[in-house]
Amino acid sequence: MTSYHMTPDEFRRYGHEVVEWVASYMEHVEDYDIVPDVAPGDIRAMLPKAAPEQPEPFGTVLRDLDEIVMPGITHWQSPGWFSYFPANVSGPSILGELVSAGLGVQGMLWSTSPSATELEEVVVDWLVDLLGLPQGWKTAGPGGGVIQMSASDSTHTALVVARHRAARRAAVEDMVVYGSEQAHSSVEKGARVAGFGHVRLVAVDDEYAMDAEALREQIAADTTAGLTPVAVISAVGTTGTTAVDPVREVGEIAREHGLWHHVDAAYAGTAMICPEFRRHQDGLELVDSYTFNPHKWMFTNFDCSLFYVADRRPLLDVLSILPPYLRNEASDSGEVIDYRDWHVPLGRRFRALKLWFVLRWYGAEGIRHHVREHVRLARELEAKIAADPRLELVAPVPFALVCFRHGEGNEATDALAAAINASGDVALTPSKLGDTSFLRVSIGQTGTTTQHVDRLWGLIDDNALRS
Ligand SMILES: *Cc1c(COP(=O)(O)O)cnc(C)c1O
């Protein structure tokens, strides 16, 4: 009689095949066209309408993976990937995911898997030191860190705490959240989900960083109008151009007016592992919460977003709800952390494992090496663009994102983007600042080297001539 389950022996056999499959993908990822040539519905049309009634051999699943799924994959892991931001992965991270899946624990409470909680405490504390964050953000301090799914969740959580803290002072419809005109869409979305009545996108300076004076004026105008300023988000590395908001000045304004100050360093947080970038986050002692994504630039598979608070009490005040079935001795003792109280979901994956694997495999030294290399490649490209009379840089390059345009205007810029992306082995993101088209080149994939950036430059050079 069949049990239907995959036996450990079968798992071993197919597991080896799948690891082999992934290793081979890593070796050959460069051979694919980065963006698949499919129309909406193409992949769906190759799949059966109904789930199988009878069990199927695993070999046929792997065959369909190659024949049906792969043709519709966008190859984020290609070394020619310069689009959006990186979502770089690494061997140790993938293996950490595998072990986490194998253990299958729910780490909602300390008592539901003590190692899941305590390893997470340790890696988030390690990162406080590695990124030069305030010592009080460690688990032993008044603050602490937690791994969430995404920076959007972290920002949303920060806004919920800010709203709760202000609840005695104002009605939520009268509360105001501030970000810059270049703030990530998660600021507006988080504010909307949290129910805030108003979001103000404050003007930026000519380097696309928040204009602190404009923030001050907006707060004054809102206060005069009878509204209640409640939270402000500074970006260290905006999504558009990696602009850096003045964290210290915004922090001072936030203190003066009793605003919650959240820092969104989703992409650039990783760079802080190199001390030379930390001047960009000067003023962190004036920050209430902070988020960064190891799942962007730190060789760690999605999902892995860190969320730190300077003081965890207001966070726990909002998010702890204790139904009787979750009560246990360890929680009652107050000696343990129950991470379910640190975010919206109850159940949680053992995400610390992959980050722990990554930090131990690379060492801080290994991550620093690669971050510096990506930044060096970005600076080289920046210099070539700056020296080329056909092209114009549109923003400073504090990290590893280069933003530029064709000097002849939007049409030439859009045509240049289309020509580069048509190559298949290189992908970048066309974007806009106001009405101005520009190209974003984000250098940060695991396998990206000089050779790939040279290939990109060759394409820019050839196609800029023709446009
Ligand atoms: C990528 C990004 C986000 C969103 O990150 P998710 O983890 O996908 O939610 C937020 N803010 C900034 C500045 C980003 O670059």
The ligand as an SDF file (V2000), in Angstrom:
LIG
                    3D

 15 15  0  0  0  0  0  0  0  0999 V2000
   13.2100   48.2400   -2.1850 C   0  0  0  0  0  0  0  0  0  0  0  0
   12.8070   49.3510   -1.3020 C   0  0  0  0  0  0  0  0  0  0  0  0
   11.7100   49.2300   -0.4610 C   0  0  0  0  0  0  0  0  0  0  0  0
   10.7650   48.0590   -0.5210 C   0  0  0  0  0  0  0  0  0  0  0  0
   11.3520   46.8860   -0.0890 O   0  0  0  0  0  0  0  0  0  0  0  0
   10.4590   45.5790    0.0840 P   0  0  0  0  0  0  0  0  0  0  0  0
   11.2980   44.7420    0.9890 O   0  0  0  0  0  0  0  0  0  0  0  0
   10.3050   45.0060   -1.2720 O   0  0  0  0  0  0  0  0  0  0  0  0
    9.1660   45.9760    0.6830 O   0  0  0  0  0  0  0  0  0  0  0  0
   11.4360   50.2590    0.4090 C   0  0  0  0  0  0  0  0  0  0  0  0
   12.2100   51.3570    0.4490 N   0  0  0  0  0  0  0  0  0  0  0  0
   13.2660   51.5240   -0.3460 C   0  0  0  0  0  0  0  0  0  0  0  0
   14.0950   52.7670   -0.2480 C   0  0  0  0  0  0  0  0  0  0  0  0
   13.6090   50.5140   -1.2600 C   0  0  0  0  0  0  0  0  0  0  0  0
   14.6410   50.6870   -2.0640 O   0  0  0  0  0  0  0  0  0  0  0  0
  1  2  1  0
  2  3  1  0
  2 14  2  0
  3  4  1  0
  3 10  2  0
  4  5  1  0
  5  6  1  0
  6  7  2  0
  6  8  1  0
  6  9  1  0
 10 11  1  0
 11 12  2  0
 12 13  1  0
 12 14  1  0
 14 15  1  0
M  END
$$$$
